[in-house]
Amino acid sequence: MTVIHVVTEQDVIEHRPALIAWAKANGLEPRLIDQCGLTIEQVGDRQMIVYTEHQVGAHGAKIIDPDRNEVLKIPRSRTLTQPLPEGIGQRVCTCTLSARCPACCGTEPGADTEGDQAPGG
């Protein structure tokens, strides 16, 4: 898995309505997603939403972890079907000096950029 986009707790606070609509469009239940944030990760040819989910009982009440005295949370992932709204979160650059991407570096993949050298070289 390679993280390609990060949504922080601050992003969740600032963009709550847009993220709620986005979560629903991706088949997620927004009230169960922990506010700590989430990531979009590349897994093979798929992009996955990776998040922490609050666990609920049969009647919809959140389950409390008695050892920690907090809501029971488990890691989850789901295939991304709708992209994040523009301007939310931070895209993580996964390019290298030998494979630059126009989104982060403003160049075509594989373009040689004057003055750039790999570490130690």
The first five atom37 places (N, CA, C, CB, O) and aatype in JSON, in Angstrom:
{
  "aatype": [12, 16, 19, 9, 8, 19, 19, 16, 6, 5, 3, 19, 9, 6, 8, 1, 14, 0, 10, 9, 0, 17, 0, 11, 0, 2, 7, 10, 6, 14, 1, 10, 9, 3, 5, 4, 7, 10, 16, 9, 6, 5, 19, 7, 3, 1, 5, 12, 9, 19, 18, 16, 6, 8, 5, 19, 7, 0, 8, 7, 0, 11, 9, 9, 3, 14, 3, 1, 2, 6, 19, 10, 11, 9, 14, 1, 15, 1, 16, 10, 16, 5, 14, 10, 14, 6, 7, 9, 7, 5, 1, 19, 4, 16, 4, 16, 10, 15, 0, 1, 4, 14, 0, 4, 4, 7, 16, 6, 14, 7, 0, 3, 16, 6, 7, 3, 5, 0, 14, 7, 7],
  "atom_mask": [
    [1, 1, 1, 1, 1],
    [1, 1, 1, 1, 1],
    [1, 1, 1, 1, 1],
    [1, 1, 1, 1, 1],
    [1, 1, 1, 1, 1],
    [1, 1, 1, 1, 1],
    [1, 1, 1, 1, 1],
    [1, 1, 1, 1, 1],
    [1, 1, 1, 1, 1],
    [1, 1, 1, 1, 1],
    [1, 1, 1, 1, 1],
    [1, 1, 1, 1, 1],
    [1, 1, 1, 1, 1],
    [1, 1, 1, 1, 1],
    [1, 1, 1, 1, 1],
    [1, 1, 1, 1, 1],
    [1, 1, 1, 1, 1],
    [1, 1, 1, 1, 1],
    [1, 1, 1, 1, 1],
    [1, 1, 1, 1, 1],
    [1, 1, 1, 1, 1],
    [1, 1, 1, 1, 1],
    [1, 1, 1, 1, 1],
    [1, 1, 1, 1, 1],
    [1, 1, 1, 1, 1],
    [1, 1, 1, 1, 1],
    [1, 1, 1, 0, 1],
    [1, 1, 1, 1, 1],
    [1, 1, 1, 1, 1],
    [1, 1, 1, 1, 1],
    [1, 1, 1, 1, 1],
    [1, 1, 1, 1, 1],
    [1, 1, 1, 1, 1],
    [1, 1, 1, 1, 1],
    [1, 1, 1, 1, 1],
    [1, 1, 1, 1, 1],
    [1, 1, 1, 0, 1],
    [1, 1, 1, 1, 1],
    [1, 1, 1, 1, 1],
    [1, 1, 1, 1, 1],
    [1, 1, 1, 1, 1],
    [1, 1, 1, 1, 1],
    [1, 1, 1, 1, 1],
    [1, 1, 1, 0, 1],
    [1, 1, 1, 1, 1],
    [1, 1, 1, 1, 1],
    [1, 1, 1, 1, 1],
    [1, 1, 1, 1, 1],
    [1, 1, 1, 1, 1],
    [1, 1, 1, 1, 1],
    [1, 1, 1, 1, 1],
    [1, 1, 1, 1, 1],
    [1, 1, 1, 1, 1],
    [1, 1, 1, 1, 1],
    [1, 1, 1, 1, 1],
    [1, 1, 1, 1, 1],
    [1, 1, 1, 0, 1],
    [1, 1, 1, 1, 1],
    [1, 1, 1, 1, 1],
    [1, 1, 1, 0, 1],
    [1, 1, 1, 1, 1],
    [1, 1, 1, 1, 1],
    [1, 1, 1, 1, 1],
    [1, 1, 1, 1, 1],
    [1, 1, 1, 1, 1],
    [1, 1, 1, 1, 1],
    [1, 1, 1, 1, 1],
    [1, 1, 1, 1, 1],
    [1, 1, 1, 1, 1],
    [1, 1, 1, 1, 1],
    [1, 1, 1, 1, 1],
    [1, 1, 1, 1, 1],
    [1, 1, 1, 1, 1],
    [1, 1, 1, 1, 1],
    [1, 1, 1, 1, 1],
    [1, 1, 1, 1, 1],
    [1, 1, 1, 1, 1],
    [1, 1, 1, 1, 1],
    [1, 1, 1, 1, 1],
    [1, 1, 1, 1, 1],
    [1, 1, 1, 1, 1],
    [1, 1, 1, 1, 1],
    [1, 1, 1, 1, 1],
    [1, 1, 1, 1, 1],
    [1, 1, 1, 1, 1],
    [1, 1, 1, 1, 1],
    [1, 1, 1, 0, 1],
    [1, 1, 1, 1, 1],
    [1, 1, 1, 0, 1],
    [1, 1, 1, 1, 1],
    [1, 1, 1, 1, 1],
    [1, 1, 1, 1, 1],
    [1, 1, 1, 1, 1],
    [1, 1, 1, 1, 1],
    [1, 1, 1, 1, 1],
    [1, 1, 1, 1, 1],
    [1, 1, 1, 1, 1],
    [1, 1, 1, 1, 1],
    [1, 1, 1, 1, 1],
    [1, 1, 1, 1, 1],
    [1, 1, 1, 1, 1],
    [1, 1, 1, 1, 1],
    [1, 1, 1, 1, 1],
    [1, 1, 1, 1, 1],
    [1, 1, 1, 1, 1],
    [1, 1, 1, 0, 1],
    [1, 1, 1, 1, 1],
    [1, 1, 1, 1, 1],
    [1, 1, 1, 1, 1],
    [1, 1, 1, 0, 1],
    [1, 1, 1, 1, 1],
    [1, 1, 1, 1, 1],
    [1, 1, 1, 1, 1],
    [1, 1, 1, 1, 1],
    [1, 1, 1, 0, 1],
    [1, 1, 1, 1, 1],
    [1, 1, 1, 1, 1],
    [1, 1, 1, 1, 1],
    [1, 1, 1, 1, 1],
    [1, 1, 1, 0, 1],
    [1, 1, 1, 0, 1]
  ],
  "atom_positions": [
    [[0.84, -1.19, 0.0], [0.0, 0.0, 0.0], [0.88, 1.25, 0.0], [-0.95, 0.0, 1.21], [1.88, 1.31, 0.71]],
    [[0.49, 2.22, -0.79], [1.19, 3.49, -0.84], [0.17, 4.59, -0.56], [1.89, 3.71, -2.22], [-0.84, 4.71, -1.26]],
    [[0.42, 5.39, 0.47], [-0.47, 6.5, 0.79], [-0.33, 7.55, -0.29], [-0.15, 7.1, 2.21], [0.78, 7.99, -0.6]],
    [[-1.46, 7.97, -0.88], [-1.42, 8.98, -1.93], [-2.17, 10.25, -1.55], [-1.99, 8.42, -3.21], [-2.03, 11.28, -2.21]],
    [[-2.98, 10.2, -0.48], [-3.74, 11.38, -0.04], [-4.03, 11.24, 1.45], [-5.08, 11.54, -0.87], [-4.39, 10.16, 1.92]],
    [[-3.87, 12.32, 2.19], [-4.12, 12.32, 3.63], [-5.18, 13.35, 3.96], [-2.82, 12.6, 4.42], [-5.09, 14.5, 3.53]],
    [[-6.19, 12.94, 4.73], [-7.21, 13.84, 5.26], [-7.03, 13.84, 6.77], [-8.68, 13.39, 4.84], [-7.18, 12.8, 7.42]],
    [[-6.7, 15.0, 7.33], [-6.42, 15.12, 8.76], [-7.68, 15.42, 9.55], [-5.38, 16.2, 9.0], [-8.74, 15.7, 8.98]],
    [[-7.56, 15.36, 10.86], [-8.67, 15.73, 11.74], [-9.1, 17.17, 11.47], [-8.28, 15.55, 13.23], [-10.29, 17.48, 11.48]],
    [[-8.14, 18.05, 11.22], [-8.47, 19.45, 10.92], [-9.26, 19.57, 9.62], [-7.18, 20.3, 10.83], [-10.19, 20.37, 9.53]],
    [[-8.9, 18.77, 8.61], [-9.67, 18.75, 7.36], [-11.11, 18.32, 7.63], [-9.01, 17.81, 6.33], [-12.05, 18.88, 7.06]],
    [[-11.28, 17.32, 8.49], [-12.62, 16.82, 8.82], [-13.44, 17.94, 9.46], [-12.53, 15.59, 9.77], [-14.61, 18.12, 9.13]],
    [[-12.83, 18.67, 10.38], [-13.52, 19.77, 11.06], [-13.9, 20.87, 10.07], [-12.64, 20.36, 12.19], [-15.03, 21.36, 10.09]],
    [[-12.96, 21.24, 9.21], [-13.18, 22.36, 8.28], [-14.11, 22.03, 7.11], [-11.87, 22.82, 7.75], [-14.76, 22.93, 6.58]],
    [[-14.17, 20.77, 6.71], [-14.93, 20.39, 5.5], [-15.98, 19.31, 5.78], [-13.97, 19.89, 4.43], [-16.3, 18.51, 4.91]],
    [[-16.51, 19.31, 7.0], [-17.44, 18.25, 7.41], [-18.58, 18.01, 6.41], [-18.02, 18.6, 8.75], [-18.77, 16.86, 6.01]],
    [[-19.36, 19.02, 5.99], [-20.47, 18.74, 5.07], [-20.04, 18.06, 3.76], [-21.21, 20.02, 4.74], [-20.68, 17.12, 3.3]],
    [[-18.94, 18.55, 3.17], [-18.46, 17.96, 1.92], [-17.97, 16.53, 2.14], [-17.34, 18.82, 1.31], [-18.18, 15.66, 1.29]],
    [[-17.3, 16.29, 3.27], [-16.79, 14.94, 3.55], [-17.92, 13.97, 3.88], [-15.8, 14.98, 4.72], [-17.83, 12.79, 3.55]],
    [[-18.98, 14.45, 4.52], [-20.14, 13.59, 4.77], [-20.76, 13.14, 3.45], [-21.21, 14.33, 5.65], [-21.05, 11.96, 3.26]],
    [[-20.96, 14.08, 2.53], [-21.52, 13.73, 1.22], [-20.6, 12.77, 0.47], [-21.77, 15.01, 0.37], [-21.06, 11.82, -0.14]],
    [[-19.29, 13.03, 0.53], [-18.31, 12.17, -0.13], [-18.33, 10.76, 0.45], [-16.91, 12.77, -0.02], [-18.3, 9.78, -0.29]],
    [[-18.37, 10.66, 1.79], [-18.39, 9.34, 2.45], [-19.63, 8.56, 2.01], [-18.38, 9.5, 4.0], [-19.53, 7.38, 1.68]],
    [[-20.78, 9.2, 2.01], [-22.02, 8.53, 1.58], [-21.91, 8.08, 0.13], [-23.23, 9.46, 1.75], [-22.35, 6.98, -0.21]],
    [[-21.34, 8.92, -0.74], [-21.19, 8.56, -2.15], [-20.27, 7.35, -2.33], [-20.64, 9.75, -2.94], [-20.35, 6.65, -3.33]],
    [[-19.39, 7.11, -1.35], [-18.48, 5.96, -1.39], [-19.01, 4.78, -0.59], [-17.12, 6.36, -0.87], [-18.28, 3.81, -0.36]],
    [[-20.27, 4.84, -0.16], [-20.9, 3.73, 0.55], [-20.51, 3.61, 2.02], [0.0, 0.0, 0.0], [-20.68, 2.55, 2.61]],
    [[-20.0, 4.69, 2.6], [-19.61, 4.67, 4.01], [-20.69, 5.34, 4.86], [-18.26, 5.37, 4.21], [-21.43, 6.2, 4.38]],
    [[-20.76, 4.94, 6.11], [-21.67, 5.57, 7.07], [-20.87, 6.63, 7.83], [-22.3, 4.5, 8.06], [-20.06, 6.29, 8.69]],
    [[-21.09, 7.92, 7.51], [-20.27, 8.98, 8.09], [-20.22, 9.0, 9.62], [-20.77, 10.29, 7.62], [-19.18, 9.31, 10.19]],
    [[-21.31, 8.67, 10.28], [-21.33, 8.75, 11.75], [-20.44, 7.69, 12.4], [-22.75, 8.61, 12.26], [-20.13, 7.79, 13.59]],
    [[-20.03, 6.69, 11.63], [-19.17, 5.64, 12.18], [-17.68, 5.87, 11.91], [-19.57, 4.31, 11.6], [-16.84, 5.17, 12.46]],
    [[-17.36, 6.86, 11.08], [-15.96, 7.14, 10.76], [-15.36, 8.01, 11.86], [-15.82, 7.84, 9.37], [-15.91, 9.06, 12.2]],
    [[-14.25, 7.56, 12.42], [-13.57, 8.32, 13.46], [-13.07, 9.65, 12.89], [-12.41, 7.5, 14.06], [-12.6, 9.7, 11.75]],
    [[-13.16, 10.69, 13.68], [-12.78, 12.03, 13.24], [-11.27, 12.22, 13.1], [-13.33, 13.05, 14.2], [-10.82, 13.27, 12.63]],
    [[-10.48, 11.22, 13.49], [-9.02, 11.37, 13.48], [-8.45, 11.55, 12.07], [-8.37, 10.16, 14.13], [-7.29, 11.92, 11.93]],
    [[-9.24, 11.3, 11.04], [-8.77, 11.45, 9.67], [-8.74, 10.12, 8.95], [0.0, 0.0, 0.0], [-9.13, 9.09, 9.49]],
    [[-8.27, 10.15, 7.71], [-8.21, 8.95, 6.88], [-7.17, 9.14, 5.8], [-9.6, 8.63, 6.26], [-6.62, 10.23, 5.62]],
    [[-6.91, 8.07, 5.07], [-5.99, 8.14, 3.95], [-6.61, 7.48, 2.72], [-4.65, 7.47, 4.3], [-7.5, 6.64, 2.83]],
    [[-6.12, 7.88, 1.57], [-6.42, 7.18, 0.31], [-5.11, 6.49, -0.05], [-6.93, 8.18, -0.85], [-4.06, 7.13, -0.11]],
    [[-5.18, 5.19, -0.29], [-3.97, 4.41, -0.55], [-4.1, 3.64, -1.86], [-3.68, 3.46, 0.61], [-5.16, 3.13, -2.2]],
    [[-2.98, 3.56, -2.57], [-2.92, 2.78, -3.81], [-2.57, 1.35, -3.45], [-1.88, 3.38, -4.81], [-1.55, 1.1, -2.82]],
    [[-3.43, 0.42, -3.85], [-3.2, -1.01, -3.61], [-3.35, -1.69, -4.96], [-4.22, -1.6, -2.53], [-4.46, -1.92, -5.43]],
    [[-2.23, -2.01, -5.57], [-2.27, -2.56, -6.92], [-2.87, -1.54, -7.86], [0.0, 0.0, 0.0], [-2.39, -0.41, -7.94]],
    [[-3.94, -1.92, -8.59], [-4.57, -0.97, -9.5], [-5.79, -0.29, -8.9], [-4.97, -1.67, -10.78], [-6.52, 0.41, -9.59]],
    [[-6.03, -0.5, -7.59], [-7.17, 0.1, -6.9], [-6.72, 1.18, -5.93], [-7.98, -0.97, -6.16], [-5.61, 1.14, -5.4]],
    [[-7.6, 2.15, -5.71], [-7.39, 3.12, -4.65], [-8.37, 2.8, -3.52], [-7.57, 4.61, -5.17], [-9.56, 2.58, -3.76]],
    [[-7.85, 2.77, -2.3], [-8.65, 2.38, -1.14], [-8.76, 3.54, -0.16], [-8.04, 1.15, -0.44], [-7.81, 4.31, 0.03]],
    [[-9.93, 3.67, 0.47], [-10.12, 4.59, 1.58], [-9.77, 3.79, 2.83], [-11.61, 5.18, 1.64], [-10.36, 2.74, 3.07]],
    [[-8.83, 4.28, 3.62], [-8.41, 3.59, 4.84], [-8.79, 4.5, 6.01], [-6.86, 3.27, 4.84], [-8.35, 5.65, 6.08]],
    [[-9.6, 3.98, 6.92], [-10.14, 4.79, 8.0], [-10.34, 3.95, 9.25], [-11.46, 5.44, 7.58], [-10.15, 2.74, 9.23]],
    [[-10.72, 4.61, 10.33], [-11.03, 3.93, 11.58], [-12.54, 4.04, 11.81], [-10.23, 4.55, 12.79], [-13.12, 5.12, 11.72]],
    [[-13.15, 2.9, 12.1], [-14.61, 2.85, 12.26], [-15.0, 2.61, 13.7], [-15.2, 1.77, 11.36], [-14.41, 1.76, 14.37]],
    [[-15.99, 3.36, 14.18], [-16.57, 3.12, 15.5], [-17.5, 1.92, 15.4], [-17.34, 4.38, 16.03], [-18.26, 1.8, 14.43]],
    [[-17.45, 1.04, 16.37], [-18.31, -0.14, 16.38], [-19.61, 0.16, 17.11], [-17.58, -1.33, 17.02], [-19.61, 0.84, 18.14]],
    [[-20.71, -0.35, 16.58], [-22.03, -0.15, 17.2], [-22.69, -1.49, 17.45], [-22.92, 0.74, 16.3], [-22.41, -2.49, 16.78]],
    [[-23.59, -1.49, 18.43], [-24.35, -2.69, 18.77], [-25.57, -2.84, 17.89], [0.0, 0.0, 0.0], [-25.76, -2.07, 16.94]],
    [[-26.39, -3.82, 18.2], [-27.58, -4.15, 17.41], [-28.57, -2.99, 17.31], [-28.27, -5.34, 18.01], [-29.31, -2.88, 16.33]],
    [[-28.58, -2.12, 18.31], [-29.54, -1.01, 18.32], [-28.9, 0.31, 17.88], [-30.14, -0.84, 19.7], [-29.53, 1.37, 18.01]],
    [[-27.67, 0.26, 17.37], [-27.02, 1.45, 16.84], [-26.2, 2.26, 17.82], [0.0, 0.0, 0.0], [-25.58, 3.25, 17.44]],
    [[-26.19, 1.86, 19.1], [-25.39, 2.58, 20.08], [-23.93, 2.18, 19.94], [-25.89, 2.31, 21.53], [-23.61, 1.01, 19.7]],
    [[-23.03, 3.15, 20.1], [-21.6, 2.86, 20.01], [-21.18, 1.98, 21.18], [-20.77, 4.16, 19.99], [-21.63, 2.17, 22.31]],
    [[-20.32, 1.02, 20.89], [-19.83, 0.07, 21.9], [-18.6, 0.68, 22.57], [-19.49, -1.32, 21.25], [-17.7, 1.17, 21.91]],
    [[-18.59, 0.63, 23.89], [-17.46, 1.16, 24.66], [-16.49, 0.03, 24.98], [-17.96, 1.85, 25.97], [-16.89, -1.04, 25.44]],
    [[-15.2, 0.28, 24.72], [-14.14, -0.66, 25.07], [-13.89, -0.5, 26.57], [-12.82, -0.42, 24.21], [-13.39, 0.55, 26.99]],
    [[-14.22, -1.5, 27.38], [-14.09, -1.35, 28.84], [-12.65, -1.19, 29.31], [-14.7, -2.53, 29.52], [-12.41, -0.6, 30.36]],
    [[-11.68, -1.7, 28.56], [-10.28, -1.57, 28.95], [-9.75, -0.15, 28.76], [-9.42, -2.55, 28.16], [-8.85, 0.29, 29.47]],
    [[-10.32, 0.56, 27.81], [-9.84, 1.91, 27.51], [-10.85, 2.98, 27.84], [-9.47, 2.02, 26.06], [-10.52, 4.17, 27.81]],
    [[-12.06, 2.59, 28.15], [-13.15, 3.52, 28.46], [-13.37, 4.53, 27.31], [-12.85, 4.27, 29.77], [-13.54, 5.72, 27.54]],
    [[-13.35, 4.01, 26.1], [-13.62, 4.81, 24.91], [-14.33, 3.94, 23.89], [-12.3, 5.41, 24.32], [-14.41, 2.72, 24.04]],
    [[-14.84, 4.58, 22.83], [-15.54, 3.86, 21.78], [-14.6, 2.82, 21.17], [-16.08, 4.84, 20.69], [-13.43, 3.1, 20.89]],
    [[-15.12, 1.62, 20.97], [-14.36, 0.55, 20.32], [-14.18, 0.91, 18.85], [-15.08, -0.84, 20.47], [-15.15, 1.2, 18.15]],
    [[-12.93, 0.9, 18.39], [-12.6, 1.3, 17.02], [-11.82, 0.18, 16.35], [-11.78, 2.62, 17.0], [-11.01, -0.5, 16.98]],
    [[-12.07, 0.01, 15.06], [-11.3, -0.97, 14.28], [-10.91, -0.35, 12.94], [-12.12, -2.28, 14.07], [-11.65, 0.47, 12.39]],
    [[-9.76, -0.74, 12.41], [-9.35, -0.23, 11.09], [-10.2, -0.86, 9.99], [-7.85, -0.52, 10.84], [-10.54, -2.04, 10.05]],
    [[-10.53, -0.06, 8.99], [-11.32, -0.52, 7.85], [-10.74, 0.04, 6.56], [-12.81, -0.12, 7.99], [-9.99, 1.01, 6.57]],
    [[-11.11, -0.58, 5.46], [-10.78, -0.03, 4.15], [-11.91, -0.36, 3.19], [-9.43, -0.59, 3.62], [-12.64, -1.34, 3.36]],
    [[-12.05, 0.48, 2.19], [-13.09, 0.31, 1.19], [-12.58, 0.89, -0.13], [-14.44, 1.0, 1.63], [-11.86, 1.88, -0.13]],
    [[-12.95, 0.29, -1.23], [-12.53, 0.78, -2.54], [-13.1, 2.18, -2.78], [-12.97, -0.18, -3.65], [-14.29, 2.42, -2.58]],
    [[-12.24, 3.08, -3.2], [-12.65, 4.44, -3.54], [-13.43, 4.42, -4.84], [-11.41, 5.38, -3.66], [-12.94, 3.92, -5.85]],
    [[-14.66, 4.94, -4.82], [-15.46, 5.01, -6.04], [-15.68, 6.45, -6.5], [-16.81, 4.33, -5.82], [-15.88, 6.7, -7.68]],
    [[-15.63, 7.39, -5.56], [-15.79, 8.81, -5.86], [-14.58, 9.56, -5.31], [-17.13, 9.38, -5.27], [-14.24, 9.37, -4.14]],
    [[-13.92, 10.38, -6.1], [-12.73, 11.08, -5.62], [-13.07, 12.09, -4.52], [-12.04, 11.79, -6.78], [-14.21, 12.56, -4.42]],
    [[-12.06, 12.41, -3.72], [-12.24, 13.46, -2.71], [-12.58, 14.78, -3.38], [-10.96, 13.6, -1.84], [-12.1, 15.06, -4.47]],
    [[-13.42, 15.59, -2.74], [-13.69, 16.92, -3.3], [-12.39, 17.73, -3.4], [-14.72, 17.68, -2.43], [-11.49, 17.59, -2.57]],
    [[-12.3, 18.55, -4.4], [-11.12, 19.38, -4.64], [-10.82, 20.24, -3.41], [-11.33, 20.28, -5.88], [-11.72, 20.83, -2.8]],
    [[-9.55, 20.31, -3.06], [-9.12, 21.19, -1.97], [-9.2, 20.6, -0.58], [0.0, 0.0, 0.0], [-8.93, 21.3, 0.4]],
    [[-9.56, 19.33, -0.46], [-9.64, 18.7, 0.86], [-8.47, 17.75, 1.01], [-11.0, 17.93, 1.05], [-8.2, 16.92, 0.14]],
    [[-7.77, 17.89, 2.12], [-6.65, 17.01, 2.42], [-5.41, 17.4, 1.66], [0.0, 0.0, 0.0], [-5.35, 18.43, 0.99]],
    [[-4.41, 16.54, 1.77], [-3.11, 16.79, 1.16], [-2.69, 15.59, 0.32], [-2.05, 17.09, 2.24], [-2.62, 14.47, 0.82]],
    [[-2.42, 15.84, -0.95], [-1.91, 14.78, -1.81], [-0.48, 14.48, -1.41], [-2.0, 15.18, -3.32], [0.29, 15.4, -1.14]],
    [[-0.12, 13.22, -1.35], [1.22, 12.8, -0.99], [1.97, 12.47, -2.27], [1.2, 11.59, -0.02], [1.52, 11.64, -3.07]],
    [[3.11, 13.11, -2.45], [3.9, 12.88, -3.66], [4.56, 11.51, -3.58], [4.97, 13.98, -3.84], [5.22, 11.2, -2.6]],
    [[4.37, 10.7, -4.6], [4.99, 9.38, -4.65], [5.99, 9.29, -5.79], [3.92, 8.3, -4.81], [6.49, 8.21, -6.11]],
    [[6.29, 10.44, -6.41], [7.24, 10.4, -7.52], [8.66, 10.34, -6.97], [7.06, 11.63, -8.45], [8.9, 10.6, -5.79]],
    [[9.58, 10.01, -7.84], [11.0, 9.95, -7.48], [11.76, 10.83, -8.45], [11.54, 8.48, -7.5], [11.18, 11.35, -9.41]],
    [[13.03, 11.01, -8.2], [13.82, 11.82, -9.14], [13.84, 11.22, -10.53], [15.24, 11.98, -8.62], [14.0, 11.94, -11.51]],
    [[13.68, 9.91, -10.62], [13.7, 9.28, -11.94], [12.3, 9.16, -12.56], [14.33, 7.91, -11.85], [12.18, 8.86, -13.75]],
    [[11.27, 9.4, -11.79], [9.9, 9.3, -12.31], [9.07, 10.44, -11.72], [9.25, 7.92, -11.97], [8.25, 10.22, -10.83]],
    [[9.28, 11.65, -12.23], [8.58, 12.82, -11.71], [7.15, 12.87, -12.26], [9.34, 14.12, -12.09], [6.88, 12.42, -13.37]],
    [[6.26, 13.43, -11.46], [4.88, 13.54, -11.92], [4.49, 15.01, -12.05], [3.92, 12.81, -10.95], [4.93, 15.84, -11.25]],
    [[3.68, 15.35, -13.04], [3.3, 16.74, -13.25], [2.47, 17.31, -12.09], [2.52, 16.87, -14.54], [2.52, 18.52, -11.86]],
    [[1.74, 16.49, -11.38], [0.9, 16.99, -10.29], [1.73, 17.6, -9.16], [0.04, 15.87, -9.75], [1.32, 18.6, -8.57]],
    [[2.88, 17.0, -8.86], [3.67, 17.54, -7.74], [4.87, 18.33, -8.2], [4.13, 16.43, -6.85], [5.26, 19.3, -7.55]],
    [[5.46, 17.95, -9.29], [6.75, 18.53, -9.68], [6.64, 19.46, -10.87], [7.73, 17.45, -9.98], [7.59, 20.17, -11.19]],
    [[5.49, 19.47, -11.54], [5.31, 20.34, -12.69], [6.06, 19.88, -13.93], [0.0, 0.0, 0.0], [6.26, 20.67, -14.85]],
    [[6.49, 18.62, -13.95], [7.2, 18.08, -15.11], [6.57, 16.78, -15.52], [8.7, 17.88, -14.8], [5.76, 16.2, -14.8]],
    [[6.94, 16.35, -16.68], [6.44, 15.06, -17.16], [7.2, 13.92, -16.48], [6.58, 14.96, -18.69], [8.37, 14.09, -16.13]],
    [[6.55, 12.78, -16.28], [7.26, 11.64, -15.7], [8.52, 11.34, -16.47], [6.36, 10.42, -15.67], [8.51, 11.28, -17.7]],
    [[9.64, 11.13, -15.74], [10.9, 10.78, -16.35], [11.69, 11.98, -16.86], [0.0, 0.0, 0.0], [12.82, 11.81, -17.34]],
    [[11.12, 13.2, -16.78], [11.83, 14.37, -17.27], [13.02, 14.67, -16.4], [10.92, 15.58, -17.33], [12.94, 14.57, -15.17]],
    [[14.12, 15.05, -17.02], [15.34, 15.38, -16.27], [15.24, 16.85, -15.86], [16.65, 15.11, -17.13], [15.0, 17.72, -16.7]],
    [[15.42, 17.13, -14.58], [15.34, 18.5, -14.08], [16.74, 18.96, -13.71], [14.37, 18.6, -12.86], [17.4, 18.34, -12.89]],
    [[17.17, 20.04, -14.32], [18.52, 20.54, -14.11], [18.8, 20.78, -12.64], [18.72, 21.81, -14.9], [18.0, 21.4, -11.94]],
    [[19.95, 20.28, -12.16], [20.35, 20.52, -10.79], [19.87, 19.49, -9.8], [0.0, 0.0, 0.0], [20.36, 19.44, -8.67]],
    [[18.92, 18.65, -10.17], [18.44, 17.62, -9.25], [19.38, 16.42, -9.29], [16.98, 17.17, -9.6], [19.77, 15.95, -10.35]],
    [[19.71, 15.96, -8.12], [20.56, 14.76, -8.04], [20.0, 13.86, -6.96], [22.04, 15.13, -7.75], [19.43, 14.32, -5.98]],
    [[20.18, 12.59, -7.16], [19.8, 11.64, -6.12], [20.74, 11.82, -4.93], [19.84, 10.18, -6.65], [21.88, 12.23, -5.11]],
    [[20.28, 11.5, -3.72], [21.13, 11.62, -2.55], [22.45, 10.87, -2.75], [20.42, 11.09, -1.32], [22.47, 9.74, -3.24]],
    [[23.54, 11.54, -2.37], [24.86, 10.92, -2.49], [25.44, 11.0, -3.88], [0.0, 0.0, 0.0], [26.52, 10.45, -4.13]],
    [[24.75, 11.67, -4.79], [25.26, 11.65, -6.15], [25.32, 12.99, -6.7], [0.0, 0.0, 0.0], [25.73, 13.17, -7.85]]
  ]
}
